[in-house]
Amino acid sequence: MNLLVTGAAGFIGSRYVAALLASDARDAPRITVLDKLTYAGTLDNLQLDHPRLKFVQGDIRDADLVGKLTAEADQVVHFAAESHVDRSILTASDFVLTNVVGTQVLLDAALRHGVSTFVHVSTDEVYGSIESGSATEEYPLDPSSPYSASKASSDLLALAYHRTHGLDVRVTRCSNNYGPHQFPEKVIPLFVTNLLDGKKVPLYGEGLNVRDWLYVDDHCAGVELVRTKGRPGEVYNIGGGTELTNKELTGLLLEACGAGWDRVEYVEDRKGHDLRYSVDWTKARDELGYRPRHDFTTGLAETIAWYRDNRAWWEPLKRRVAEERA
Ligand SMILES: NC(=O)c1ccc[n+]([C@@H]2O[C@H](COP(=O)([O-])OP(=O)(O)OC[C@H]3O[C@@H](n4cnc5c(N)ncnc54)[C@H](O)[C@@H]3O)[C@@H](O)[C@H]2O)c1
């Protein structure tokens, strides 16, 4: 079986591919990774010498390349995206081009070449802010940021390819991920690496925004369950991590890094900052047997230890971001 995985030089896709490559099952898929290597992608995230892995650098909007790769693929798992909300507030065009147009190019190619299953990886942010309770898959889409609006658009396109053309599309919507290999401008790696460097951490507003934190490998296990056991045309929420305000999260990170609140710099709140996300993942649990396996305290400690031990991975990436902003 040939699996085309987009965006797997980034955080979540690379962990997903690593898990599949670690399997010695007889039916373990051969994997082609298509990734543009934007600022967020790095080859250091991939085991390039693995015999079941092929890497292709390219853009998901390149219809010729995507056509060639989908013709060779039995299934597609689509992670590639512009994924940073703050960047989408500064400039939204890459978000529309990659997340919306790129997804449409992939869906077209999947349809043309008879791909048997297309997993579209999306986010809980498409439901918008939820003050109480949790969003089921039927909850209306109400995205706030250009990032979440572009993801909601691509979800609807993916589902439309199922309804209109009968393409076997499955959509996942997951809560906030954390773990090793996350690009160091997202909040947990940014705060940890700043603290390791003796710097301050920027906390938005009063730090009262709530996020559900899920260990990245639990998300990847959920995506794999959807690929192998999910139903065509269905959406599956993936969550069940730990709900924390940003202030609570900051307190845990300060404590783990042996730093005090004097290292926190309160900064102007993000524009349109959603107060809380929360997904109801009963469907994935009951239908697919999905269940998060990683306890937050252990997962966070392992994540911090990974950043402490892998400066060679994140220092060049942080330097690149600093140069880009200078
Ligand atoms: N990070 C989270 O907490 C989270 C939560 C839920 C869902 N998601 C979704 O999971 C997916 C992966 O997120 P991530 O955090 O790993 O993102 P990431 O930013 O770490 O990685 C994205 C990858 O996509 C690649 N890419 C970007 N534009 C491309 C293009 N035009 N063509 C080919 N490749 C391109 C980048 O080079 C990078 O390797 C995204 O679709 C995101 O919306 C993320």
The ligand as a Tripos MOL2 file, in Angstrom:
@<TRIPOS>MOLECULE
LIG
   44    48     1     0     0
SMALL
NO_CHARGES

@<TRIPOS>ATOM
      1 N1         -0.5080   22.1170   15.8370 N.am      1 LIG1
      2 C1         -1.7160   21.8670   16.3570 C.2       1 LIG1
      3 O1         -1.9230   22.0020   17.5660 O.2       1 LIG1
      4 C2         -2.8360   21.3830   15.4650 C.ar      1 LIG1
      5 C3         -4.0440   21.0000   16.0630 C.ar      1 LIG1
      6 C4         -5.0700   20.5180   15.2440 C.ar      1 LIG1
      7 C5         -4.8860   20.4040   13.8740 C.ar      1 LIG1
      8 N2         -3.6980   20.8000   13.3190 N.ar      1 LIG1
      9 C6         -3.5360   20.6350   11.8600 C.3       1 LIG1
     10 O2         -2.5570   19.6330   11.6660 O.3       1 LIG1
     11 C7         -1.8100   19.8910   10.4770 C.3       1 LIG1
     12 C8         -0.3280   19.9080   10.7860 C.3       1 LIG1
     13 O3         -0.0770   20.9150   11.7730 O.3       1 LIG1
     14 P1          1.4050   21.1590   12.3350 P.3       1 LIG1
     15 O4          1.2610   21.8020   13.6490 O.co2     1 LIG1
     16 O5          2.2000   19.9220   12.1830 O.co2     1 LIG1
     17 O6          1.9150   22.2440   11.2740 O.3       1 LIG1
     18 P2          3.4090   22.6980   10.9200 P.3       1 LIG1
     19 O7          3.2910   24.1580   10.6230 O.co2     1 LIG1
     20 O8          4.3630   22.2490   11.9640 O.co2     1 LIG1
     21 O9          3.7520   21.8910    9.5900 O.3       1 LIG1
     22 C9          3.1420   22.1860    8.3670 C.3       1 LIG1
     23 C10         3.9610   21.5190    7.2660 C.3       1 LIG1
     24 O10         3.2930   21.7800    6.0150 O.3       1 LIG1
     25 C11         4.2740   22.1590    5.0550 C.3       1 LIG1
     26 N3          3.6300   23.0320    4.0550 N.ar      1 LIG1
     27 C12         3.1170   24.2730    4.2590 C.ar      1 LIG1
     28 N4          2.6480   24.7570    3.0930 N.ar      1 LIG1
     29 C13         2.8340   23.8050    2.1560 C.ar      1 LIG1
     30 C14         2.5440   23.7190    0.7700 C.ar      1 LIG1
     31 N5          1.9500   24.7230    0.1120 N.pl3     1 LIG1
     32 N6          2.8640   22.5820    0.1090 N.ar      1 LIG1
     33 C15         3.4720   21.5420    0.7610 C.ar      1 LIG1
     34 N7          3.7910   21.5910    2.0560 N.ar      1 LIG1
     35 C16         3.4700   22.7060    2.7580 C.ar      1 LIG1
     36 C17         5.3420   22.8880    5.8520 C.3       1 LIG1
     37 O11         6.6030   22.9040    5.1790 O.3       1 LIG1
     38 C18         5.3720   22.0650    7.1460 C.3       1 LIG1
     39 O12         6.2980   20.9980    7.0350 O.3       1 LIG1
     40 C19        -2.3310   21.2130    9.9220 C.3       1 LIG1
     41 O13        -3.2590   20.9320    8.9080 O.3       1 LIG1
     42 C20        -3.0300   21.8650   11.1170 C.3       1 LIG1
     43 O14        -4.0830   22.6940   10.6990 O.3       1 LIG1
     44 C21        -2.6710   21.2860   14.0830 C.ar      1 LIG1
@<TRIPOS>BOND
     1     1     2 1
     2     2     3 2
     3     2     4 1
     4     4     5 ar
     5     4    44 ar
     6     5     6 ar
     7     6     7 ar
     8     7     8 ar
     9     8     9 1
    10     8    44 ar
    11     9    10 1
    12     9    42 1
    13    10    11 1
    14    11    12 1
    15    11    40 1
    16    12    13 1
    17    13    14 1
    18    14    15 2
    19    14    16 1
    20    14    17 1
    21    17    18 1
    22    18    19 2
    23    18    20 1
    24    18    21 1
    25    21    22 1
    26    22    23 1
    27    23    24 1
    28    23    38 1
    29    24    25 1
    30    25    26 1
    31    25    36 1
    32    26    27 ar
    33    26    35 ar
    34    27    28 ar
    35    28    29 ar
    36    29    30 ar
    37    29    35 ar
    38    30    31 1
    39    30    32 ar
    40    32    33 ar
    41    33    34 ar
    42    34    35 ar
    43    36    37 1
    44    36    38 1
    45    38    39 1
    46    40    41 1
    47    40    42 1
    48    42    43 1
@<TRIPOS>SUBSTRUCTURE
     1 LIG1         1 GROUP 0 **** ****
